[in-house]
Amino acid sequence: RDDADDARARDAARDAECERVYGDAREAYDAEEDRRALRTLKECFGYETSTAFAARDEDEDEDEESSEEDGSDGEEGSESSSESSSEEELLPIERKALKEDARRAKAQEDARAEQLETNIQDDDVYQLPDSDEEDDGIPDLSAIQMRIQEIVRVLKDFKNRRESGKSRNDYVERLTADLATYYGYNSFLIRYFLDTFSVDETMELLEANEQQRPVTIRTNTLKVRRRELAESLINRGVNLDPVGKWSKVGLLVYDSRVPIGATPEYMAGHYILQSASSFLPCMALAPQEGERVLDMAAAPGGKTTYLAALMRNTGMIFANEYQKKRLNSLVANLQRLGCTNSTVCNYDGRALPKVIGHVDRVLLDAPCSGTGVIAKDSSVKTSKSAEDIAKCAHLQKELLVAAIDCCDANSKTGGYVVYSTCSIAVEENEAVVDYILRKRDVKIVSSGLEFGRKGFTSYRGKNFHPSVEMARRFYPHVHNMDGFFVCKLKKLSNRTVPTSNDAFDEARAALESGYFDVGEDARVDDANADAATEKDTEIKAKKRKRVPGYVKAALAEVEAEQKTSKKAKDKASKSSKKK
């Protein structure tokens, strides 16, 4: 009983102490608020400005430093008195803020002075170093970075800043080599970017490729609404926002206390991890309820499940995937998200017109070189070459022809094909679309996307169809998403435009660019060449004129007579030999 009484007494004393401390803190807070209000009034009526306070604080800091160095008691006394007077007027956080403002002002003045010196130096001519001067050892990245900046500055005003006797190509070659060393690319991709974009935009693109894209998730509207999903994830410690006004189902995840791919909501199929750029082809296709839709390259299922959500699990979706090892992820996502209107198939996309026949809409997210997703796959920096882009372009043309043949032009609600890639190479995008405009009875229509850059209508001296500008391009450094290309086509008739005997030229269509003019090595590999030759032979055989029936009968009779006469001659010759 005595111990309990002592404990209660200690608790009461502790509560009283807490109340006293809280009261003191409240009084101090009120006093500080009064001093802050007084200071605001002084500043508003012009008695003392923030600059004056900042100067006074700097003087106090100097006095403090001098007093610490000298150790004189008199100065310490004056310093303490000045500090006490300043503390009565300013809060500690206010003094820190004023010191920060003064520091920033000084930094701005230094920056202006440095910029002035730089402007004076800008008139100087930059001496381009020779490649022989570089050491064969470990490259100095800081020196390379400075040289890159100088070359970029020269290229902006090449007429006035170039070195005499040096051409623009010399500077570009030096810049290509330095960028390849600094960012870890091969020379081909760097030169490709420099010839496709301006120098400044190329630098922005390379910097954007070094940063990971934001994590985005797509709400599965078959099971939950985006607002409900956001509330559930926020309660689990996920910091997120809508991905943008252009999407009603996307969410942008900043950070999370729990693994975003292992939450109960994820397991229940309420959302799927999907890049923001992958929303765009599905939004452009805009499938309607009750339609037959074909997804020619469906794995891992992000776009297929989005199409099922847009169709509200009605109609029929043919989810085709050529690689068997990727079928597991496709089937798992379809089951987890509850897509019941999808049928998974495993065919070569080029054979689908004979297997499936006509459908209302087709989505072709074609396999590509991946130059738009370098932030995800850094191996693209060194593994891609001109031949790789040429092979991808050849395959994409074949797949797009098959996609057009699968689409039904007589569909009441459909007749649309969406072609997309995760590449920024023109040979895989505008060149493929321009090719299909000449080979099939289609036209380019608006994709309905509210943002994105227009497609190229001319590139390195090659002009494309003017309607190609209705396609949309997306870049990491502009839209903060993976590099992507989206084009929507409308099929006008089911008529198949006959192709000429240019099957081999089709295989080499991507080699028409100047990047691939590298002498004898600029050719398609022998396998593709042989395949193109065989295809050309098959086309010629199909083009042969049909022989009427009566002609065939006459030919058969002639052949029979020739055989009988030949047999008679053989018998006569044998009998003569025996005699």
C-alpha positions in Angstrom: 0.0 0.0 0.0 2.9 2.4 0.8 4.5 1.6 -2.6 1.2 2.4 -4.4 0.9 5.7 -2.5 4.4 6.6 -3.4 3.8 5.8 -7.1 0.7 8.0 -7.1 2.6 10.8 -5.5 5.3 10.6 -8.1 2.7 10.6 -10.9 1.0 13.6 -9.5 4.4 15.5 -9.2 5.3 14.5 -12.8 1.9 15.7 -14.1 2.3 19.0 -12.3 5.8 19.4 -13.7 4.5 18.7 -17.2 1.7 21.3 -16.8 4.3 23.9 -15.6 6.6 23.2 -18.5 3.7 23.4 -21.0 2.6 26.7 -19.5 6.1 28.1 -19.8 6.4 26.9 -23.3 3.0 28.5 -24.2 4.0 31.8 -22.7 7.3 31.8 -24.6 5.4 30.9 -27.8 3.0 33.8 -27.3 5.9 36.2 -26.6 7.6 35.0 -29.8 4.4 35.5 -31.8 4.2 39.1 -30.4 7.8 39.9 -31.3 7.2 38.4 -34.8 4.1 40.6 -35.3 6.0 43.7 -34.1 8.8 42.9 -36.5 6.3 42.6 -39.4 4.8 45.9 -38.6 8.2 47.5 -38.5 9.0 46.1 -41.9 5.7 47.1 -43.4 6.0 50.7 -42.2 9.7 50.9 -43.3 11.4 51.3 -39.9 13.8 48.5 -40.5 14.2 46.4 -43.6 15.2 42.8 -43.9 18.5 43.9 -45.5 19.3 46.0 -42.4 18.5 43.0 -40.1 20.7 40.8 -42.3 23.6 43.3 -42.2 23.2 43.6 -38.4 23.3 39.8 -38.1 26.4 39.7 -40.2 28.1 42.3 -38.0 27.1 40.3 -34.9 28.6 37.2 -36.5 31.9 39.0 -37.2 31.9 40.3 -33.7 31.4 36.8 -32.4 34.3 35.5 -34.4 36.6 38.3 -33.4 35.7 37.9 -29.8 36.4 34.2 -30.0 39.8 34.8 -31.5 40.9 37.7 -29.2 39.2 36.4 -26.1 38.8 39.9 -24.6 36.2 40.2 -21.8 35.1 43.7 -22.9 34.1 42.6 -26.3 32.4 39.6 -24.9 30.3 41.8 -22.7 29.3 44.1 -25.6 28.5 41.1 -27.7 26.3 39.5 -25.1 24.4 42.8 -24.7 23.9 43.1 -28.5 22.8 39.5 -28.7 20.3 40.0 -25.9 18.9 43.1 -27.6 18.6 41.3 -31.0 17.0 38.2 -29.4 14.2 40.5 -28.0 13.3 41.5 -31.6 14.1 38.4 -33.7 13.4 34.7 -33.4 16.2 32.3 -33.9 14.6 30.9 -37.0 14.2 34.4 -38.3 17.8 35.2 -37.8 18.8 32.0 -39.7 16.4 32.9 -42.5 17.9 36.4 -42.8 21.4 34.9 -42.9 20.3 32.5 -45.6 18.9 35.4 -47.6 22.2 37.3 -47.3 24.1 34.2 -48.3 21.9 33.7 -51.4 22.3 37.3 -52.4 26.0 37.0 -52.2 26.0 33.8 -54.2 23.9 35.5 -56.9 26.3 38.4 -57.1 29.2 35.9 -57.4 27.3 34.1 -60.1 26.7 37.3 -62.0 30.3 38.2 -61.8 31.3 34.7 -63.0 28.8 35.0 -65.9 30.3 38.4 -66.8 33.7 36.8 -67.0 32.3 33.9 -69.0 30.7 36.3 -71.4 34.1 38.0 -71.8 35.7 34.7 -72.5 33.0 33.7 -74.9 34.5 35.8 -77.5 37.7 33.7 -77.4 38.2 31.0 -79.9 38.3 27.5 -78.5 41.3 25.4 -79.6 40.1 21.9 -80.4 42.5 19.4 -78.9 43.9 16.7 -81.2 42.9 13.1 -80.6 46.6 12.2 -80.4 47.0 14.3 -77.3 44.7 12.1 -75.3 46.2 9.6 -73.0 45.5 5.9 -73.4 44.9 5.4 -69.7 41.9 6.1 -67.5 39.9 9.0 -69.0 39.6 12.2 -66.9 35.8 12.6 -66.7 36.0 16.2 -65.3 38.2 17.2 -68.2 35.9 15.5 -70.7 32.9 17.3 -69.2 34.6 20.7 -69.5 35.6 19.9 -73.1 32.0 18.9 -73.9 30.7 22.2 -72.5 33.3 24.1 -74.6 32.4 22.3 -77.8 28.7 22.8 -77.2 29.4 26.5 -76.7 31.3 26.6 -80.0 28.6 24.8 -81.9 26.0 27.3 -80.8 27.9 30.1 -82.5 30.2 28.2 -84.9 30.9 31.1 -87.2 32.5 33.3 -84.6 34.0 30.8 -82.2 35.4 28.0 -84.4 39.1 27.5 -84.8 40.5 28.3 -88.2 41.1 25.3 -90.3 38.6 23.2 -88.3 35.2 22.2 -89.8 32.0 21.6 -88.1 32.3 17.9 -88.6 35.6 17.9 -86.6 33.9 19.4 -83.6 30.9 17.0 -84.0 33.2 14.0 -84.1 35.1 15.2 -81.1 31.8 15.8 -79.2 30.6 12.3 -80.3 33.7 10.6 -78.9 33.5 12.6 -75.6 29.8 12.0 -75.1 30.3 8.3 -75.8 33.0 8.1 -73.2 31.3 10.2 -70.6 27.8 8.6 -70.8 28.9 5.1 -71.8 27.3 4.9 -75.3 28.7 3.6 -78.6 29.5 6.1 -81.2 26.7 5.1 -83.5 23.9 6.0 -81.0 25.5 9.3 -80.0 25.9 10.4 -83.7 22.3 9.2 -84.3 21.0 11.5 -81.5 23.1 14.4 -82.7 21.8 14.1 -86.2 18.2 13.7 -85.0 18.1 16.4 -82.4 19.9 19.7 -81.7 23.0 19.7 -79.6 21.2 21.1 -76.5 18.3 18.6 -76.8 20.7 15.8 -77.2 22.4 16.7 -74.0 19.0 16.9 -72.3 18.1 13.5 -73.7 21.3 11.9 -72.5 20.9 13.4 -69.0 17.3 12.1 -68.9 18.4 8.6 -69.8 20.6 8.6 -66.7 17.6 9.1 -64.4 15.0 6.5 -63.7 11.4 7.3 -64.7 8.8 7.7 -62.0 7.0 4.6 -60.8 3.4 4.6 -62.1 0.5 2.3 -61.5 -2.7 1.8 -63.4 -6.0 1.4 -61.6 -8.0 -1.7 -62.6 -11.4 -0.1 -63.1 -12.9 -3.6 -63.4 -12.6 -4.0 -59.6 -12.0 -0.5 -58.0 -12.1 3.2 -58.7 -9.0 5.3 -58.6 -10.1 7.4 -55.7 -10.8 4.3 -53.6 -7.5 2.8 -54.5 -5.6 6.0 -53.7 -7.2 6.1 -50.2 -6.3 2.5 -49.5 -2.7 3.0 -50.6 -2.3 6.3 -48.7 -3.5 4.5 -45.5 -0.7 2.0 -46.1 2.0 4.8 -46.3 2.2 5.3 -50.0 2.8 8.8 -51.2 1.1 9.3 -54.6 -0.6 11.7 -57.0 -2.6 11.4 -60.2 -0.2 10.9 -63.2 -1.8 13.8 -65.0 -4.9 15.3 -66.5 -4.6 13.2 -69.6 -5.2 9.9 -67.7 -8.1 8.9 -65.4 -6.6 5.7 -64.2 -2.9 6.4 -63.6 -1.2 7.1 -60.3 2.3 8.4 -59.8 4.1 6.9 -56.8 6.8 9.0 -55.1 7.7 6.7 -52.2 6.2 3.9 -50.2 6.7 2.3 -46.8 5.6 -1.0 -48.2 6.7 -2.8 -51.4 4.3 -1.4 -54.0 4.3 -4.7 -55.8 3.3 -6.8 -52.8 0.4 -5.0 -51.2 -3.0 -6.7 -50.6 -4.5 -4.4 -53.2 -1.9 -5.6 -55.8 -2.6 -9.2 -55.0 -6.3 -8.6 -55.3 -5.8 -7.1 -58.8 -6.8 -3.6 -58.0 -3.8 -2.1 -59.9 -0.9 -3.1 -62.1 2.6 -1.6 -62.3 2.8 -0.1 -65.8 4.8 2.7 -67.3 2.8 5.9 -68.2 3.9 5.7 -71.9 2.2 2.2 -72.1 -1.2 3.9 -71.5 -1.0 5.8 -74.7 -1.5 3.1 -77.4 -4.6 1.8 -75.5 -6.0 5.3 -75.2 -5.4 5.9 -78.9 -7.1 2.6 -79.9 -10.1 3.4 -77.8 -11.9 0.0 -78.1 -15.7 -0.1 -77.8 -17.8 -2.6 -75.9 -18.6 -5.8 -77.7 -15.8 -5.5 -80.3 -13.3 -8.1 -81.4 -9.8 -6.7 -80.7 -6.4 -8.2 -81.4 -3.2 -7.5 -79.4 -0.4 -8.9 -81.5 2.4 -8.6 -78.9 0.5 -8.9 -75.6 3.0 -9.9 -72.9 3.3 -9.1 -70.1 -0.3 -8.0 -70.3 -0.4 -4.4 -69.2 -2.0 -3.2 -72.5 -4.3 -6.2 -72.8 -5.7 -5.7 -69.3 -6.2 -2.0 -70.1 -8.1 -2.9 -73.2 -10.3 -5.3 -71.2 -11.0 -2.5 -68.7 -12.0 -0.1 -71.5 -14.3 -2.7 -73.0 -15.7 -3.6 -69.5 -15.0 -7.3 -70.0 -17.3 -7.4 -73.1 -16.5 -8.6 -76.6 -13.4 -10.6 -77.3 -9.7 -9.9 -77.0 -7.1 -12.1 -78.7 -3.9 -11.7 -76.7 -1.2 -13.1 -78.9 2.4 -13.6 -77.8 5.1 -15.2 -79.9 7.6 -16.1 -77.1 6.4 -19.0 -75.0 8.4 -18.0 -72.0 6.4 -14.8 -71.7 3.0 -16.5 -71.7 3.2 -17.2 -68.0 3.3 -13.5 -67.0 0.5 -12.7 -69.5 -1.8 -15.4 -68.2 -1.0 -14.4 -64.5 -1.9 -10.8 -65.0 -5.1 -11.6 -66.9 -6.2 -13.8 -64.1 -5.2 -11.5 -61.3 -6.9 -8.5 -62.8 -10.1 -10.5 -63.6 -10.1 -10.2 -67.4 -12.6 -12.7 -68.6 -13.0 -11.6 -72.2 -9.4 -12.5 -73.3 -8.1 -15.5 -75.2 -4.3 -16.2 -75.1 -2.7 -17.6 -78.2 0.9 -18.3 -79.3 1.5 -17.6 -83.0 3.9 -15.7 -85.1 2.3 -12.4 -85.7 2.9 -12.5 -89.4 0.7 -15.7 -89.6 -2.3 -14.2 -87.7 -4.3 -13.1 -90.8 -4.7 -16.8 -91.8 -5.5 -17.9 -88.2 -7.8 -15.3 -86.8 -9.2 -13.6 -89.8 -10.8 -10.2 -89.5 -11.3 -8.2 -86.2 -12.6 -4.8 -85.5 -9.4 -3.2 -84.0 -5.7 -4.2 -83.8 -3.0 -3.0 -81.4 0.6 -3.6 -82.5 3.2 -2.7 -79.9 6.0 -3.9 -82.2 9.3 -5.3 -80.9 12.0 -2.6 -81.4 15.5 -1.6 -80.6 14.5 0.0 -77.3 16.2 3.3 -77.8 13.4 5.0 -75.9 13.8 3.0 -72.7 17.6 3.3 -72.1 16.9 4.4 -68.5 15.4 0.9 -67.9 17.8 -1.1 -70.0 21.3 0.4 -70.0 22.6 -2.4 -72.3 21.0 -0.6 -75.2 23.8 2.0 -75.0 26.4 -0.3 -76.4 24.5 -3.3 -77.9 22.6 -1.5 -80.7 23.9 -0.9 -84.1 22.8 0.1 -87.6 22.1 -3.5 -88.5 19.9 -4.0 -85.4 17.7 -1.1 -86.4 17.5 -2.4 -89.9 16.4 -5.8 -88.8 13.8 -4.4 -86.4 12.4 -2.1 -89.1 12.1 -5.1 -91.5 10.2 -7.1 -88.9 8.0 -4.2 -88.0 6.9 -3.7 -91.6 6.0 -7.3 -91.9 4.0 -7.2 -88.6 2.2 -4.0 -89.5 1.2 -5.5 -92.9 -0.2 -8.5 -91.0 -2.0 -6.2 -88.6 -3.6 -4.3 -91.4 -4.7 -7.5 -93.1 -6.3 -8.7 -89.8 -8.4 -5.5 -89.5 -11.8 -5.4 -91.1 -12.5 -2.2 -93.0 -16.2 -3.0 -93.1 -16.6 -3.0 -89.4 -19.4 -0.7 -88.2 -17.5 0.6 -85.2 -13.9 -0.3 -85.8 -11.4 -0.6 -88.7 -8.6 1.0 -86.7 -5.0 -0.1 -86.2 -2.6 1.5 -83.7 1.1 1.1 -84.3 3.5 1.9 -81.4 7.1 1.3 -80.4 9.3 2.2 -77.5 12.0 3.5 -79.9 12.8 7.1 -81.0 14.6 5.9 -84.3 12.9 7.3 -87.4 13.6 4.1 -89.3 11.4 2.2 -86.9 8.6 4.8 -86.7 7.9 7.2 -89.5 9.6 5.1 -92.1 7.5 2.1 -91.3 4.2 4.1 -91.3 5.2 5.7 -94.6 5.9 2.3 -96.0 2.4 0.9 -95.0 0.7 3.9 -96.6 2.2 2.8 -99.9 1.4 -0.9 -99.5 -2.1 -0.9 -98.1 -5.3 1.1 -98.5 -5.0 3.0 -95.2 -4.7 6.5 -93.9 -3.4 8.1 -90.7 -6.0 9.6 -88.4 -5.7 11.6 -85.2 -4.8 9.5 -82.2 -6.8 11.7 -79.8 -3.8 12.2 -77.5 -3.7 15.8 -76.2 0.1 16.1 -75.9 3.2 14.8 -77.5 5.3 16.1 -80.4 4.4 15.7 -84.0 5.9 13.0 -86.2 8.7 13.8 -88.6 7.7 14.5 -92.2 11.3 14.7 -93.5 14.4 13.2 -92.2 18.0 13.5 -93.6 16.8 14.3 -97.1 14.0 11.7 -97.2 10.4 13.1 -97.2 7.5 11.1 -95.8 3.8 11.5 -96.4 2.5 14.8 -94.9 -0.1 13.0 -92.8 2.7 11.3 -90.8 2.8 14.5 -88.6 -0.4 13.3 -87.1 1.6 10.6 -85.3 2.9 11.4 -81.8 6.3 11.2 -80.3 7.1 11.2 -76.6 10.6 11.8 -75.1 12.1 11.3 -71.6 13.5 14.8 -71.4 10.3 16.5 -72.5 7.4 14.4 -71.0 9.2 12.6 -68.2 8.2 9.2 -69.5 9.8 6.5 -71.7 10.5 7.4 -75.3 7.5 6.2 -77.3 5.9 6.5 -80.8 2.1 6.2 -81.4 0.3 6.3 -84.8 -3.3 5.5 -85.5 -4.4 4.1 -88.9 -7.8 3.8 -90.4 -8.3 1.0 -92.9 -10.3 2.2 -95.9 -10.9 -1.1 -97.7 -10.0 -4.8 -97.5 -8.3 -4.5 -100.9 -4.7 -5.7 -100.8 -2.5 -3.5 -102.8 -0.2 -5.8 -104.9 3.5 -5.5 -104.2 6.1 -5.3 -106.9 9.2 -7.4 -107.0 10.9 -5.3 -104.2 10.9 -7.9 -101.5 14.6 -7.6 -101.1 14.4 -3.8 -101.1 11.9 -4.1 -98.3 14.4 -6.0 -96.2 16.9 -3.2 -96.8 14.5 -0.3 -96.5 16.0 0.9 -93.2 19.4 1.0 -94.8 18.5 4.0 -97.0 19.6 6.4 -94.2 23.1 7.9 -94.3 23.9 6.1 -91.0 24.1 2.8 -92.8 26.3 3.8 -95.7 29.5 2.3 -94.3 30.8 0.5 -97.3 30.6 -3.2 -97.8 29.4 -3.9 -94.3 26.2 -1.9 -94.9 24.0 -4.9 -95.9 21.4 -7.1 -94.4 22.7 -10.4 -93.2 22.6 -13.4 -95.5 19.7 -15.1 -93.8 17.5 -12.0 -94.4 18.7 -11.7 -98.0 17.9 -15.4 -98.7 14.5 -15.1 -97.1 13.7 -12.0 -99.2 14.8 -13.8 -102.3 12.6 -16.8 -101.5 9.7 -14.5 -100.9 10.3 -12.8 -104.2 10.3 -16.2 -106.0 7.0 -17.1 -104.3 5.4 -13.8 -105.4 6.5 -14.3 -109.0 5.1 -17.9 -109.0 1.8 -16.6 -107.8 1.7 -14.0 -110.5 1.9 -16.6 -113.3 -1.1 -16.7 -115.5 -3.6 -19.5 -114.9 -3.8 -22.1 -117.7 -7.4 -22.9 -119.0 -8.7 -26.5 -118.5 -8.9 -27.4 -122.2 -5.3 -26.3 -122.6 -4.3 -28.5 -119.7 -6.1 -31.5 -121.3 -4.4 -30.9 -124.6 -1.0 -30.7 -122.9 -1.8 -33.9 -121.1 -2.6 -35.7 -124.3 0.6 -34.5 -125.9 2.7 -35.6 -122.9 1.0 -39.1 -123.1 1.7 -39.4 -126.8 5.3 -38.4 -126.2 5.7 -41.0 -123.4 4.2 -43.8 -125.6 6.4 -42.9 -128.5 9.4 -42.9 -126.3 8.5 -46.3 -124.9 8.1 -47.7 -128.5 11.5 -46.3 -129.5 13.1 -47.8 -126.4 11.7 -51.3 -127.2 12.8 -51.0 -130.8 16.3 -50.1 -129.8 16.5 -53.0 -127.3 15.3 -55.5 -129.9 17.8 -54.3 -132.4 20.6 -54.7 -129.9 19.5 -58.3 -129.2 19.6 -59.2 -132.9 
